[in-house]
Amino acid sequence: MPMAVMSEETRKVLEKRIGLPLNQVSDLGVRGEAAHVKARTGMSLQFSKIHDSRRVGRGNPLLARNRITTIEEINTKIDALIK
């Protein structure tokens, strides 16, 4: 399967928008990406549990099926198991 090639202009635009060289972006883990977004925007990444019909069929299939579990829900379930 041939590898997709990005033009130099596209790479420069992405690097300017992201604020990091693309080779650094590819080396970031999930926590690194989240930390970078928070540092650039001042807001944490989060998934919404609110169903939005405009998202159906796009992006994360868990969002489309409303199957994202928040950390608060997990903590509530753990607390219920411990008690």
C-alpha positions, 0 to 999 in steps of 0.5 A, a space after each residue: 500500500 503506498 504511503 500518503 505524501 504531504 506537500 511541504 506547504 501543507 506540512 508548514 500550515 499544519 506545523 504553524 497551526 499545531 505549534 509543533 513540528 509534525 515529527 514531534 506530534 507523531 511521537 506524542 502520546 495521548 497524554 502529551 497531546 492533551 497536555 499540548 492542547 491544554 497549554 495552547 488553549 487553556 482548556 482540557 480535552 473532553 468528550 461530551 455525553 450529550 448526543 448530537 445528531 450532527 456527529 452521527 457517522 463522523 469521527 469516533 464511533 463511540 461518540 456516534 453511539 453515545 458510548 463514551 464513559 466519563 471519568 466521573 461515571 467510572 469513579 461512581 461505579 468504583 465507589 459503588 463497588 467498594 461500599 
